[in-house]
Amino acid sequence: MPVSLRRAALRVAVSSARRVPASIRYPLQRDGVDPVPRLEESRREGDVVQLARLLGTRVWLVTGYDVARSVLADSDAFANDVRALIGRQDRAPAERIGGLGMTDQPDHGRLRQVLTPYFTRRRLAELQDDIDRVVGAALDDMAAHGPEVDLVERFGFQVPFGVICDLLGMPDVDRQAFRRRGAARFDLRDAGAGIFDTAAGTRQFLIDLVATERRDPYLPDGIMSRMVADHGADFDDVELGGLADGVFLGGYETSASMLSLGTWVLLQHPESWQVLRRGDPREVDLVVEELLRFVCPVQVAFPRVARRELRVGDRTVREGDIVVVSLTGAGRDPARHVDPARFDPTTAAAGTLAFGHGLHRCVGAELARMELRTALVALARRFPDLALACDPADLAFTELAVVHGVERLPVHLG
């Protein structure tokens, strides 16, 4: 079947799907923070396996670190724009999918250059006081609601939400409405049907803020007000609102999951908890890097579409095939780590793929690291005897999601 016909048929199949087939769910599932056995079993077939075949289009799964890094870096052989496959490109402006993650050059470069100046080392250094303040407020809130609290609610979500609202320049009066619209952005239990509606609500909220700022500047100093002032003549409200939504999406849910899951891992490794209490920057950096590898809340990267026939690992991928990189699998590749199932900061290696790689690497990666370092060190110092307040078997984790998380984490403050 010609590529154009395969894509048309696939678009109909994907857009009408109501659930993710059980046979291909395993890259989006976890056992606690560990990959499910099926993902590990797939390695026996190689670093690249065929995940599914949908109406003539093959879907490949990459779990090997080296192959994953190669695929993520190759924007010539692979396209990120999969909107034609989903069939939603002609909907209302706020319902369009895209942004940096699903945009190819030259549009990707045009959009990314708007955000890059806000994430330089100098700009990020200016945010440290704000991060300290947000973390301190979250710790005070935990103390006020102790001695037992849900760390997910009181800390995991409060810290990144506060930081991202400050970064965007979100008015205090709008923050709770904004937060309500941020839920369920990554839940795939209904094949992602709810994601589009939830995303549209958040994106429309931001588009409206940008439009209001353009007419009558009122937003506090932040990315949104600066984007309108610096780029308002070259970008419309939908584009600027979409960029703001990308910052929110990349910096809120993922960091929230990372803080909550990371704390759970650290409570099982008291030696690393003591490292955080000491606060030596080099040791703390090793703990954070190992957490990023070991937890890696973003389970898969944005899917890629092969522009031509090529070899991916030891497999031949045809033009139009879809390639999905398992970031979870790449972080647990035994070819790169002697004991990948073990949390060990002393063996932490540079080059994590938790933030992606290449052209589409997360623009806020260094901000996320700053948040993790600041928040975890402050948590360990404020509550050195923090302990899990339930049976670990009672913890509930996300069932099927792009971003993995724990729903509640009851803790004793000590």
Disulfide bonds with the S-S distance in Angstrom:
none
